[in-house]
């Protein structure tokens, strides 16, 4: 008798849970994102996972560079801006001029990768001084021998992000001492895949872009180490999280308009991102947040959520 009663209670509980699940309102709507070519693959990976949970929500992800994304964001054209750097003063003022209020979340970490052609057998590590010599505005370095006398007489072909890129801003400030201070006679593109193909096709090629793009193309490119005075170190999950890969480690961001965050689909997506940050970073080959970073991002999300729900 007791067994039959227990079975009945179990069945009723299961039915109750099933009914409750069936009554849950699924999210619907369109979420638009644009910006960093570095952060774009992360947001796309998050969108694919979220779509499995919430098929009624469509997330579109464009890539126009961090600067291009912020421009659209401040013009009220998109919900989310993917950014590989923090918003700059001029961009803050542009958003304020359009009465666009926002909230920013740190979603992953990254190390800027220096890559060369697979046939490059002479270069394994470059110093930050050598990188400055290559990339500074007045640079006349056009041959590998110009970088170091022991290097062979091979033409140097440079590829890199365009001026709308947050990676361009970060790299130039870290290496040349001032954001956007760079030589201009290189093949610039907002599409990192173009840079990958460029280096792959040039024996003397060199490029810089986010670590995830190297991870996706490691069979096609050679990764260089960087020596900032503490020895030669390559970017990896460990060196980026510990900030030993200096000075080219950085956090990555997603900015959300507050009016967009007030929509259930948008705040549901961002909550999903922070809940599943480790999985998203692994699938998209990004460096995940440290425990403290993730704790702070989740707490920031909860605080913003309280403000939205109080209104």
C-alpha positions, 0 to 999 in steps of 0.5 A, a space after each residue: 500500500 505504501 509503495 502504491 501511494 509513493 508511486 502515485 505521489 511520484 506520478 502526480 509530482 511529475 505531471 505537476 512539473 510537466 504542466 509547470 514547464 508547459 506554462 513557461 512563456 518562451 522568449 521571442 524577438 530579434 536581437 541585433 548586434 554589430 561591432 568587433 571582428 574579434 568578439 563577433 565569433 563569441 557572440 555568434 557561438 552564444 547565439 547558436 547555443 541560445 537559439 537551442 534554448 529559445 528558438 523564438 529568439 533570433 540574434 543577428 551578428 554583424 562585423 563592422 569593427 568596434 568603432 563601426 559597431 559603436 557608431 551604429 549603437 549610438 545611432 540607435 540602430 542595434 541592441 548590442 555592440 561587440 567591443 574589443 576595447 572600452 568605449 572612448 570619450 567621443 563615442 560616449 559623447 555621441 551616445 549621450 547626444 542621442 540619449 542612448 544609455 548603456 550597460 557594459 559586460 565583460 564576457 571573455 579575455 583575449 591575447 592579440 596574436 602575432 602570426 607569420 607564414 608557415 615557411 618562416 623558419 627564422 622568426 620565433 620571438 620578437 621584442 616589443 621594441 622590434 614590433 614598434 620598429 615595424 609598426 610605428 608611424 615613421 617605420 621604413 621597415 620593409 624587409 625582415 633583415 631590417 628587423 634583425 640583421 640575422 634575419 634573411 633578405 625577405 620582403 616583409 608584407 604586413 596585414 592588420 585590422 582597419 582603423 575602425 577596429 578595437 584591435 587596431 586601437 589596442 595594439 597601437 597603444 600597447 606597442 607604439 605608445 599611442 592609440 591609432 598611431 601606426 604606419 598606414 602602408 599595410 593591407 588593412 581589413 576589418 575581416 580577420 580571415 582576409 589577413 589569415 589568407 594574406 599571411 598564408 600566401 606571403 612567405 614574408 607575411 605578418 599580421 596581428 589579430 585576436 587569439 581565436 582567429 589563430 586557434 581556428 587557423 593554426 594549421 595555416 599559420 605560425 604563432 610568434 612569441 613576444 618578449 616585453 622584457 620578461 622573456 619570450 611568451 606566446 598567447 594562450 589561455 594560461 598566459 592571457 588569464 595570468 596576464 603574463 602575455 604582456 602587453 597584448 592581453 585584454 578583456 572583451 566586452 558586449 555593450 547593451 542599450 538599457 532600452 534593449 536590456 529592458 526587453 525580456 529577450 535581450 536580458 535573457 540572452 545576456 543572462 544566458 551568456 554570463 551563465 554559460 560563459 565557460 562553455 561559450 568561450 571553449 566552443 568559440 576558442 576564446 580565453 574564458 574569464 577568471 573566477 573573479 572576472 566572472 563573479 563581477 560580471 554576474 553581480 553587475 548583471 544582477 544589479 542592472 536586472 534589479 534596476 530594470 525590474 524596479 521600473 
